[in-house]
Amino acid sequence: MKDYRNPSVVHARFRNLYNMMKRMEEAELELEAQIAWNEQKRLKAGKESVVRLHESGEFFSDDYMLMWFRIASKHPKTTFYTYSTKYEMMLEHYPEKPENFKILPSGWEGREIPEKVKEI
């Protein structure tokens, strides 16, 4: 939350969200290229290739979640992971989730993680 005290950080994060929502197809191609480059570089160096989504953020739509599933499917040597509170979305799209994509249910005091979500 400290980041949000800085107006330029807030502006940048909202700009990024807006751009992602408006230009998802372009963003998918750009992200895929960056991940391919990183994957090749990491694996060549004998290191694991890992991508964490949403340092500060969340899945904002089904299309956005499915975009990340498509990207992960194209990069099976990379592990993707994120924390999420979008329990209904997680359950709905679980069958489409690639094996190398880990969604860790996130919660906090007063917000229980449903048993069905804990099981996936």
ROGULO-14492 format. One record per residue: residue number from 1; residue in three letters; y, x, z of N, C-alpha, C in turn. Coordinates in pm, 1 decimal. Atoms other than C-alpha are relative to their C-alpha. Layout:
! ROGULO-14492
NODE  num  residuo        nY        nX        nZ       caY       caX       caZ        cY        cX        cZ
NODE  NUM      ALA         Y         X         Z         Y         X         Z         Y         X         Z
...
! end
This chain:
! ROGULO-14492
NODE  num  residuo        nY        nX        nZ       caY       caX       caZ        cY        cX        cZ
NODE    1      MET    -120.2      81.9       0.0       0.0       0.0       0.0     126.8      86.3       0.0
NODE    2      LYS    -118.9     -86.1      -1.1     232.1     297.8      44.5      61.2      13.3    -139.0
NODE    3      ASP     -50.6     -13.6     136.9     257.4     327.3    -333.8      98.0    -110.0     -36.6
NODE    4      TYR     -82.0     114.3      38.2     416.3     -14.8    -353.0     139.7       3.2      60.7
NODE    5      ARG    -136.9     -17.1     -51.2     719.3     101.7    -157.4      89.9      66.8    -102.5
NODE    6      ASN     -74.2     -69.3     104.2     823.2     301.1    -461.5      15.9     -93.3    -120.9
NODE    7      PRO     -19.4      94.8     110.8     980.6      70.0    -725.3     -54.2      48.9    -133.3
NODE    8      SER      50.1     -49.1     129.0     881.0     298.0   -1013.8    -151.3     -16.3      -9.7
NODE    9      VAL     144.2      20.1      -0.3     514.0     273.5    -911.4     -31.5    -146.9     -25.9
NODE   10      VAL      20.2     143.9      19.1     533.7    -104.3    -889.8      24.4     -35.5    -146.5
NODE   11      HIS     -33.7      28.5     139.4     701.1    -120.4   -1229.7    -109.4      51.5     -94.1
NODE   12      ALA     102.0     -59.3      86.3     443.6     111.0   -1388.9    -130.3     -78.8       6.3
NODE   13      ARG     126.2      73.7     -13.0     148.1     -83.5   -1251.5       8.9    -137.8     -65.1
NODE   14      PHE     -15.2     130.2      65.3     284.3    -418.7   -1365.8      10.0      15.2    -151.6
NODE   15      ARG      -7.9     -26.7     143.9     367.0    -271.0   -1707.3    -140.0      24.3     -55.9
NODE   16      ASN     136.2     -27.6      44.6       9.6    -141.5   -1736.3     -83.6    -128.2      -6.3
NODE   17      LEU      73.0     127.0      -1.8    -133.6    -480.4   -1640.5      43.4     -87.3    -117.4
NODE   18      TYR     -52.7      80.1     110.3      92.1    -659.5   -1888.9     -53.2      51.1    -133.8
NODE   19      ASN      48.6     -58.3     125.3      -3.9    -419.7   -2168.3    -149.0     -24.7     -19.4
NODE   20      MET     143.7      23.9       9.7    -372.8    -459.5   -2091.0     -26.7    -144.9     -38.2
NODE   21      MET      22.1     141.0      28.5    -348.7    -836.5   -2098.6      40.4     -35.4    -143.6
NODE   22      LYS     -51.1      31.8     133.4    -153.6    -843.0   -2426.0     -70.3      76.5    -111.1
NODE   23      ARG      56.1     -86.6     103.5    -333.3    -562.0   -2609.5    -139.8      47.6      37.8
NODE   24      MET     130.4     -39.7     -52.0    -688.2    -566.1   -2479.3     -86.2      69.5    -105.4
NODE   25      GLU      81.6     -64.0     103.6    -852.8    -478.2   -2812.8      42.8     144.4     -23.0
NODE   26      GLU     -50.6    -136.7      17.5    -629.9    -174.5   -2861.1     -34.7      85.7     121.4
NODE   27      ALA      29.5     -73.3    -123.0    -677.2     -74.3   -2499.1    -147.5      37.5       6.7
NODE   28      GLU     143.5     -29.0      -2.5   -1054.6     -98.3   -2533.3     -33.3     121.3     -86.2
NODE   29      LEU      23.8    -113.7      88.6   -1054.9     142.8   -2826.6      52.9     129.9      60.7
NODE   30      GLU     -59.9    -118.6     -61.2    -824.9     384.7   -2645.9     -80.4      46.3     120.9
NODE   31      LEU      80.1     -35.1    -117.9   -1025.0     372.2   -2323.1    -134.1      59.7     -41.9
NODE   32      GLU     129.3     -49.5      46.0   -1349.8     420.2   -2510.3      10.5     144.0     -50.9
NODE   33      ALA     -20.4    -136.0      50.9   -1213.0     730.0   -2686.0      20.6      98.8     114.3
NODE   34      GLN     -24.9     -88.3    -114.2   -1088.2     878.6   -2358.8    -127.7      23.0      79.9
NODE   35      ILE     125.0     -13.6     -75.8   -1419.8     810.6   -2185.2     -99.1      87.0     -76.4
NODE   36      ALA      90.1     -83.3      81.8   -1617.1     963.4   -2474.9      37.8     147.0      11.7
NODE   37      TRP     -47.5    -138.8     -11.5   -1404.2    1277.6   -2458.3     -34.8      56.7     136.9
NODE   38      ASN      27.2     -44.9    -136.5   -1438.1    1302.2   -2080.3    -150.3      18.1      22.4
NODE   39      GLU     144.9      -7.3     -15.9   -1811.8    1233.4   -2092.4     -54.8     127.3     -64.4
NODE   40      GLN      46.7    -119.9      71.7   -1870.4    1507.1   -2349.9      38.6     126.6      76.7
NODE   41      LYS     -50.0    -116.5     -73.4   -1658.5    1755.9   -2154.5     -77.3      20.2     131.0
NODE   42      ARG      68.2      -9.9    -129.8   -1822.0    1680.4   -1816.5    -146.7      39.0     -17.2
NODE   43      LEU     142.1     -28.0      18.1   -2179.3    1680.4   -1944.2     -23.1     140.0     -54.4
NODE   44      LYS      10.8    -136.2      53.9   -2125.9    2002.1   -2140.1      13.6     103.5     111.1
NODE   45      ALA     -20.7     -90.2    -113.5   -2008.9    2164.7   -1816.5    -108.1     -17.4     107.5
NODE   46      GLY     107.0      22.4     -96.6   -2322.3    2036.9   -1638.5      41.7     -86.9     116.8
NODE   47      LYS     -50.0      86.9    -106.5   -2124.8    1787.2   -1432.2     -30.3    -145.2     -32.2
NODE   48      GLU      23.1     142.3      14.7   -2178.5    1419.3   -1375.6     125.7     -66.9     -56.6
NODE   49      SER    -112.2      75.8      56.2   -1959.4    1177.9   -1573.6       9.3    -133.6      73.5
NODE   50      VAL     -19.9     120.1     -81.9   -1819.7     905.0   -1346.9     139.5     -55.1     -25.5
NODE   51      VAL    -128.8      66.8      18.3   -1543.4     651.1   -1403.4      14.6    -105.4     108.6
NODE   52      ARG     -32.1     103.1     -97.8   -1389.2     454.9   -1119.3     111.7     -87.1     -57.0
NODE   53      LEU    -101.3      95.1      44.0   -1200.0     143.9   -1223.1      83.9     -42.7     118.9
NODE   54      HIS     -86.0      68.4     -96.1    -908.5      -2.6   -1035.1      25.9      75.6     128.8
NODE   55      GLU     -44.1     -70.1    -121.2    -773.2     252.7    -795.2      82.9     -97.1      83.8
NODE   56      SER     -75.7     106.9     -65.8    -541.2     -34.0    -713.3       5.0    -115.5     -99.1
NODE   57      GLY       2.9     110.5      94.9    -630.4    -352.4    -895.1    -130.2     -76.1       8.5
NODE   58      GLU     112.9      91.9      -5.2    -896.9    -605.7    -979.9     -26.9     -52.7    -140.5
NODE   59      PHE      28.0      69.5     125.0   -1069.1    -784.2   -1266.6      92.1    -121.7      -6.0
NODE   60      PHE     -92.8     112.4       8.3    -807.7   -1029.9   -1388.3     -48.3    -110.4     -92.9
NODE   61      SER      55.2     104.6      86.0   -1020.7   -1221.3   -1640.4    -143.5      34.5     -37.2
NODE   62      ASP     136.4     -21.9      47.7   -1372.5   -1266.6   -1772.4       0.1      97.2    -118.4
NODE   63      ASP      -8.0     -87.6     117.3   -1270.6   -1099.5   -2099.0      19.7     146.0      39.6
NODE   64      TYR     -25.8    -136.7     -47.2   -1145.1    -795.0   -1910.6    -127.6      61.1      59.2
NODE   65      MET     125.2     -49.3     -57.2   -1470.1    -761.9   -1714.1     -99.7      31.2    -111.2
NODE   66      LEU      94.6     -19.8     110.0   -1676.5    -800.8   -2031.7      39.2     118.2     -88.1
NODE   67      MET     -45.5    -117.3      74.2   -1461.4    -539.4   -2206.1     -56.7     126.4      64.9
NODE   68      TRP      51.5    -117.2     -70.2   -1560.2    -287.1   -1938.1    -152.0       9.4     -13.1
NODE   69      PHE     145.1      -1.8      19.8   -1926.1    -389.9   -1972.2     -34.3      56.5    -138.1
NODE   70      ARG      24.0     -52.5     135.6   -1908.3    -319.4   -2348.7      21.2     151.1      -3.3
NODE   71      ILE     -28.2    -143.9      -2.4   -1750.7      20.3   -2286.3    -112.9      74.1      71.3
NODE   72      ALA     106.8     -65.2     -75.4   -2012.5     109.6   -2024.4    -130.4       2.8     -79.5
NODE   73      SER     122.5       5.8      80.9   -2293.0       0.1   -2258.1      -1.9     109.1    -106.7
NODE   74      LYS      -9.2    -102.8     103.4   -2168.8     247.6   -2518.1      -6.3     141.5      57.2
NODE   75      HIS       0.5    -131.5     -66.4   -2169.1     531.4   -2261.4    -101.7       1.3     114.3
NODE   76      PRO     102.3       8.5    -104.8   -2502.4     515.2   -2075.8     -13.0     125.2      86.4
NODE   77      LYS       7.0    -123.2     -80.0   -2465.7     876.1   -1953.5     111.7       7.4     103.0
NODE   78      THR    -110.7       5.3     -95.7   -2153.0     782.0   -1757.0     -26.0    -112.8      98.7
NODE   79      THR       9.0     103.6    -102.2   -2163.9     591.1   -1429.6     139.2     -59.9      19.6
NODE   80      PHE    -124.5      72.6     -23.2   -1892.5     328.1   -1394.0     -14.6     -74.5     131.9
NODE   81      TYR       5.1      79.3    -122.3   -1804.8     171.8   -1060.6     138.6     -51.4      36.3
NODE   82      THR    -123.6      59.6     -47.9   -1544.9     -48.5    -901.3     -30.9     -85.2     122.5
NODE   83      TYR       7.8      93.9    -111.4   -1482.2    -255.9    -591.7      62.3    -130.4     -47.4
NODE   84      SER     -53.1     127.3      47.4   -1421.7    -626.7    -642.6     -17.9    -110.4     103.6
NODE   85      THR       8.5     121.6     -81.5   -1353.0    -950.3    -460.1     -20.0    -121.9     -89.6
NODE   86      LYS      18.9     109.5      95.2   -1412.8   -1160.8    -772.6    -147.5     -40.7      -0.9
NODE   87      TYR     140.9      29.6     -20.2   -1745.5   -1290.9    -642.0     -57.5     -94.2    -105.6
NODE   88      GLU      49.9      96.0      97.9   -1778.9   -1587.1    -879.4     -17.7      67.3    -136.7
NODE   89      MET       6.8     -71.0     127.2   -1707.3   -1366.9   -1181.1    -118.6      96.9       0.8
NODE   90      MET     111.4     -94.2     -11.5   -1959.0   -1109.4   -1055.3    -133.3     -72.8     -21.6
NODE   91      LEU     124.4      76.0      12.3   -2231.5   -1373.1   -1025.2     -19.3     -54.6    -140.9
NODE   92      GLU       8.4      58.4     133.7   -2151.9   -1535.9   -1358.8     -41.5     102.8    -104.8
NODE   93      HIS      23.7     -99.7     103.9   -2163.2   -1213.8   -1558.6    -102.6     106.2      38.3
NODE   94      TYR      97.6     -99.5     -43.4   -2428.3   -1024.4   -1363.1    -107.3      28.2    -105.3
NODE   95      PRO     103.4     -29.3     100.4   -2692.1   -1068.9   -1637.4      49.8      89.0    -114.9
NODE   96      GLU     -55.9     -79.8     109.6   -2457.0    -898.4   -1886.3      38.6     141.3      43.2
NODE   97      LYS     -44.5    -128.2     -53.7   -2377.8    -603.0   -1659.2     -98.5     109.6     -37.2
NODE   98      PRO      89.9    -111.6      32.1   -2516.3    -273.5   -1791.1     -46.5      72.1     127.3
NODE   99      GLU      60.9     -69.8    -115.0   -2735.0     -65.6   -1560.7      90.8     107.9      58.2
NODE  100      ASN     -85.6    -110.2     -46.2   -2477.7     216.0   -1538.8     134.8     -47.8      54.0
NODE  101      PHE    -124.7      57.2     -51.1   -2205.2     -18.8   -1409.3     -26.6     -59.1     137.4
NODE  102      LYS      20.3      45.0    -137.1   -2189.2     -67.6   -1033.6     123.9     -75.7      48.2
NODE  103      ILE    -109.0      77.2     -59.1   -1977.5    -342.3    -879.2     -31.3     -11.5     148.5
NODE  104      LEU      19.0       1.3    -144.4   -1940.3    -301.1    -505.2      84.2    -113.3      57.1
NODE  105      PRO     -76.2     110.9     -56.6   -1845.1    -625.3    -331.7      94.8      50.3     108.7
NODE  106      SER    -103.4     -42.2     -94.2   -1527.0    -580.9    -135.4      40.5    -118.7      85.1
NODE  107      GLY     -43.6     106.2     -90.2   -1417.4    -781.0     163.4      83.2      58.4     111.4
NODE  108      TRP     -79.0     -43.2    -114.6   -1210.0    -764.1     473.9     -18.8    -102.1     110.6
NODE  109      GLU      15.5      88.7    -114.0   -1194.0    -924.1     813.3      51.6    -138.5     -35.0
NODE  110      GLY     -38.6     137.0      30.6   -1187.9   -1299.1     768.6     -45.0     -45.2    -138.3
NODE  111      ARG      51.3      36.8     132.4   -1328.5   -1289.2     415.7    -143.2      49.9     -11.3
NODE  112      GLU     141.9     -33.2       3.6   -1704.4   -1299.2     409.0     -47.4      20.1    -144.2
NODE  113      ILE      63.4     -21.2     129.5   -1903.3   -1163.4     117.5    -120.9     -93.5      -5.9
NODE  114      PRO     112.4      94.5       8.5   -2143.2   -1441.8       4.2    -134.5      72.5     -10.4
NODE  115      GLU     134.1     -60.3       1.9   -2514.5   -1368.3      49.9     -48.7      26.4    -141.8
NODE  116      LYS      44.4     -18.3     138.1   -2581.0   -1415.3    -324.1      62.0     127.3     -58.9
NODE  117      VAL     -68.9    -119.0      51.9   -2328.4   -1141.2    -398.6     -57.4     124.9      64.0
NODE  118      LYS      57.3    -116.0     -68.5   -2476.3    -907.3    -138.4    -133.8      39.9     -61.6
NODE  119      GLU     132.0     -25.0      56.0   -2811.1    -937.9    -316.7       3.1      66.2    -137.0
NODE  120      ILE      -1.3     -56.1     136.1   -2693.4    -818.2    -657.5      36.9     147.1      -0.1
! end
